[in-house]
Amino acid sequence: MLRIPCPYCGIRDQDEFRFGGESRARRPENPDQLSDEEWAEYLFYRDNVKGRHEELWVHSYGCRQWFNVTRDTCTHEIVGSRRIGSVNG
């Protein structure tokens, strides 16, 4: 089980959280102008990063805040976490 450091509540068990995907995925600025293929690219295709990766998590059974987690996808080691919008924590 992962032990995730919530930047608001501290370290908690993985069961209290929900994964939200990669943190760098951005909604298109003009969605009404996208083709079906472009929508599919946005909705379904993500980078399959090997190594350190920025992810979004929500503390769904705690403070209910969204935050960024840096996790190694090979070892599952959590390198750190930070509030959304903060640079260093």
FIKOLZA-1660 file (N, C-alpha, C; in steps of 0.1 Angstrom, whole numbers, plus 5000, padded with zeros to 4 digits):
% residues 89
   i   px   py   pz ch aa at
   1 5008 4988 5000  A  M  N
   1 5000 5000 5000  A  M CA
   1 5009 5012 5000  A  M  C
   2 5005 5022 4992  A  L  N
   2 5012 5035 4992  A  L CA
   2 5009 5043 5004  A  L  C
   3 5018 5051 5009  A  R  N
   3 5016 5061 5019  A  R CA
   3 5018 5074 5012  A  R  C
   4 5007 5082 5011  A  I  N
   4 5007 5094 5003  A  I CA
   4 5007 5106 5012  A  I  C
   5 5017 5115 5010  A  P  N
   5 5018 5127 5018  A  P CA
   5 5009 5138 5013  A  P  C
   6 4997 5139 5019  A  C  N
   6 4988 5150 5016  A  C CA
   6 4994 5163 5021  A  C  C
   7 4995 5173 5012  A  P  N
   7 5002 5186 5016  A  P CA
   7 4993 5194 5026  A  P  C
   8 4981 5189 5028  A  Y  N
   8 4971 5196 5038  A  Y CA
   8 4970 5188 5051  A  Y  C
   9 4970 5175 5050  A  C  N
   9 4968 5166 5062  A  C CA
   9 4979 5158 5067  A  C  C
  10 4990 5157 5059  A  G  N
  10 5001 5148 5062  A  G CA
  10 5000 5134 5056  A  G  C
  11 5008 5125 5060  A  I  N
  11 5009 5112 5054  A  I CA
  11 4997 5103 5058  A  I  C
  12 4991 5097 5048  A  R  N
  12 4979 5089 5050  A  R CA
  12 4980 5077 5041  A  R  C
  13 4972 5066 5044  A  D  N
  13 4971 5054 5035  A  D CA
  13 4965 5057 5022  A  D  C
  14 4969 5050 5012  A  Q  N
  14 4964 5052 4998  A  Q CA
  14 4948 5050 4997  A  Q  C
  15 4942 5043 5006  A  D  N
  15 4928 5040 5006  A  D CA
  15 4920 5053 5007  A  D  C
  16 4926 5064 5013  A  E  N
  16 4919 5076 5015  A  E CA
  16 4919 5085 5003  A  E  C
  17 4926 5081 4992  A  F  N
  17 4928 5090 4980  A  F CA
  17 4922 5083 4968  A  F  C
  18 4920 5092 4958  A  R  N
  18 4917 5087 4944  A  R CA
  18 4926 5094 4934  A  R  C
  19 4931 5086 4925  A  F  N
  19 4940 5090 4914  A  F CA
  19 4932 5098 4904  A  F  C
  20 4938 5109 4899  A  G  N
  20 4932 5118 4890  A  G CA
  20 4938 5119 4877  A  G  C
  21 4949 5112 4874  A  G  N
  21 4955 5112 4861  A  G CA
  21 4968 5120 4861  A  G  C
  22 4974 5122 4850  A  E  N
  22 4986 5130 4849  A  E CA
  22 4983 5145 4851  A  E  C
  23 4991 5152 4858  A  S  N
  23 4988 5166 4862  A  S CA
  23 4990 5176 4850  A  S  C
  24 4997 5172 4840  A  R  N
  24 4999 5182 4829  A  R CA
  24 4989 5181 4818  A  R  C
  25 4979 5172 4819  A  A  N
  25 4969 5172 4809  A  A CA
  25 4960 5184 4810  A  A  C
  26 4958 5192 4799  A  R  N
  26 4950 5204 4800  A  R CA
  26 4938 5203 4790  A  R  C
  27 4927 5208 4795  A  R  N
  27 4915 5208 4787  A  R CA
  27 4917 5218 4775  A  R  C
  28 4913 5214 4763  A  P  N
  28 4915 5223 4751  A  P CA
  28 4908 5236 4753  A  P  C
  29 4914 5247 4748  A  E  N
  29 4908 5261 4750  A  E CA
  29 4896 5263 4742  A  E  C
  30 4895 5257 4730  A  N  N
  30 4883 5258 4721  A  N CA
  30 4877 5245 4718  A  N  C
  31 4870 5238 4728  A  P  N
  31 4866 5225 4726  A  P CA
  31 4856 5223 4715  A  P  C
  32 4848 5234 4712  A  D  N
  32 4838 5233 4701  A  D CA
  32 4844 5232 4687  A  D  C
  33 4857 5235 4686  A  Q  N
  33 4864 5235 4674  A  Q CA
  33 4872 5223 4671  A  Q  C
  34 4872 5213 4680  A  L  N
  34 4880 5201 4679  A  L CA
  34 4872 5190 4671  A  L  C
  35 4880 5183 4663  A  S  N
  35 4875 5172 4656  A  S CA
  35 4873 5160 4666  A  S  C
  36 4866 5150 4661  A  D  N
  36 4864 5138 4670  A  D CA
  36 4878 5131 4673  A  D  C
  37 4887 5131 4664  A  E  N
  37 4900 5126 4666  A  E CA
  37 4908 5134 4677  A  E  C
  38 4906 5147 4676  A  E  N
  38 4913 5156 4686  A  E CA
  38 4907 5154 4700  A  E  C
  39 4894 5152 4701  A  W  N
  39 4887 5149 4714  A  W CA
  39 4892 5136 4719  A  W  C
  40 4893 5126 4710  A  A  N
  40 4898 5113 4715  A  A CA
  40 4912 5114 4720  A  A  C
  41 4920 5121 4713  A  E  N
  41 4934 5123 4718  A  E CA
  41 4934 5129 4732  A  E  C
  42 4926 5139 4734  A  Y  N
  42 4926 5146 4747  A  Y CA
  42 4920 5136 4758  A  Y  C
  43 4910 5130 4755  A  L  N
  43 4903 5121 4765  A  L CA
  43 4910 5108 4768  A  L  C
  44 4915 5102 4758  A  F  N
  44 4920 5088 4761  A  F CA
  44 4935 5085 4760  A  F  C
  45 4942 5094 4754  A  Y  N
  45 4956 5092 4752  A  Y CA
  45 4965 5100 4762  A  Y  C
  46 4973 5093 4769  A  R  N
  46 4982 5099 4779  A  R CA
  46 4996 5093 4777  A  R  C
  47 5006 5101 4781  A  D  N
  47 5020 5096 4781  A  D CA
  47 5021 5084 4791  A  D  C
  48 5028 5074 4787  A  N  N
  48 5030 5063 4796  A  N CA
  48 5045 5064 4801  A  N  C
  49 5046 5073 4811  A  V  N
  49 5060 5077 4815  A  V CA
  49 5066 5065 4824  A  V  C
  50 5079 5062 4821  A  K  N
  50 5086 5053 4829  A  K CA
  50 5096 5061 4837  A  K  C
  51 5094 5061 4850  A  G  N
  51 5102 5069 4859  A  G CA
  51 5094 5079 4867  A  G  C
  52 5100 5090 4870  A  R  N
  52 5093 5101 4878  A  R CA
  52 5082 5107 4869  A  R  C
  53 5071 5110 4875  A  H  N
  53 5059 5114 4868  A  H CA
  53 5050 5123 4878  A  H  C
  54 5045 5134 4873  A  E  N
  54 5036 5143 4880  A  E CA
  54 5022 5138 4879  A  E  C
  55 5015 5135 4890  A  E  N
  55 5001 5130 4889  A  E CA
  55 4992 5139 4898  A  E  C
  56 4979 5139 4895  A  L  N
  56 4969 5145 4903  A  L CA
  56 4963 5135 4912  A  L  C
  57 4961 5138 4925  A  W  N
  57 4954 5130 4935  A  W CA
  57 4944 5138 4942  A  W  C
  58 4933 5133 4947  A  V  N
  58 4924 5139 4956  A  V CA
  58 4923 5132 4969  A  V  C
  59 4923 5139 4980  A  H  N
  59 4921 5132 4993  A  H CA
  59 4906 5131 4996  A  H  C
  60 4900 5121 4989  A  S  N
  60 4886 5120 4989  A  S CA
  60 4880 5116 5003  A  S  C
  61 4887 5109 5011  A  Y  N
  61 4882 5106 5025  A  Y CA
  61 4890 5114 5036  A  Y  C
  62 4893 5126 5032  A  G  N
  62 4900 5135 5041  A  G CA
  62 4896 5149 5039  A  G  C
  63 4905 5157 5035  A  C  N
  63 4903 5172 5033  A  C CA
  63 4896 5175 5020  A  C  C
  64 4895 5165 5011  A  R  N
  64 4889 5166 4998  A  R CA
  64 4896 5176 4988  A  R  C
  65 4908 5178 4991  A  Q  N
  65 4916 5188 4983  A  Q CA
  65 4924 5180 4972  A  Q  C
  66 4925 5186 4960  A  W  N
  66 4933 5181 4949  A  W CA
  66 4947 5186 4951  A  W  C
  67 4957 5178 4947  A  F  N
  67 4971 5182 4948  A  F CA
  67 4980 5173 4939  A  F  C
  68 4992 5177 4937  A  N  N
  68 5001 5170 4928  A  N CA
  68 5010 5161 4936  A  N  C
  69 5013 5149 4930  A  V  N
  69 5022 5140 4936  A  V CA
  69 5033 5136 4925  A  V  C
  70 5045 5136 4929  A  T  N
  70 5056 5131 4921  A  T CA
  70 5059 5117 4925  A  T  C
  71 5057 5108 4915  A  R  N
  71 5058 5093 4918  A  R CA
  71 5066 5087 4908  A  R  C
  72 5074 5077 4912  A  D  N
  72 5082 5069 4902  A  D CA
  72 5073 5058 4898  A  D  C
  73 5070 5057 4885  A  T  N
  73 5061 5047 4880  A  T CA
  73 5067 5033 4880  A  T  C
  74 5080 5032 4881  A  C  N
  74 5086 5018 4882  A  C CA
  74 5086 5013 4896  A  C  C
  75 5089 5021 4905  A  T  N
  75 5091 5016 4919  A  T CA
  75 5079 5020 4928  A  T  C
  76 5070 5029 4923  A  H  N
  76 5059 5034 4931  A  H CA
  76 5064 5043 4942  A  H  C
  77 5076 5046 4943  A  E  N
  77 5081 5055 4953  A  E CA
  77 5075 5069 4951  A  E  C
  78 5070 5075 4962  A  I  N
  78 5065 5088 4961  A  I CA
  78 5076 5098 4965  A  I  C
  79 5080 5106 4956  A  V  N
  79 5091 5115 4958  A  V CA
  79 5087 5127 4966  A  V  C
  80 5075 5132 4964  A  G  N
  80 5070 5144 4971  A  G CA
  80 5056 5147 4966  A  G  C
  81 5050 5157 4973  A  S  N
  81 5037 5162 4969  A  S CA
  81 5037 5177 4972  A  S  C
  82 5027 5184 4965  A  R  N
  82 5026 5198 4966  A  R CA
  82 5012 5202 4963  A  R  C
  83 5008 5214 4968  A  R  N
  83 4995 5220 4965  A  R CA
  83 4995 5224 4950  A  R  C
  84 4984 5223 4944  A  I  N
  84 4983 5228 4930  A  I CA
  84 4986 5243 4929  A  I  C
  85 4994 5246 4920  A  G  N
  85 4998 5260 4918  A  G CA
  85 5011 5264 4926  A  G  C
  86 5015 5256 4935  A  S  N
  86 5028 5259 4942  A  S CA
  86 5039 5252 4935  A  S  C
  87 5051 5259 4936  A  V  N
  87 5062 5254 4929  A  V CA
  87 5070 5244 4937  A  V  C
  88 5072 5247 4949  A  N  N
  88 5081 5238 4958  A  N CA
  88 5074 5232 4970  A  N  C
  89 5061 5232 4970  A  G  N
  89 5055 5226 4982  A  G CA
  89 5046 5235 4988  A  G  C
% end
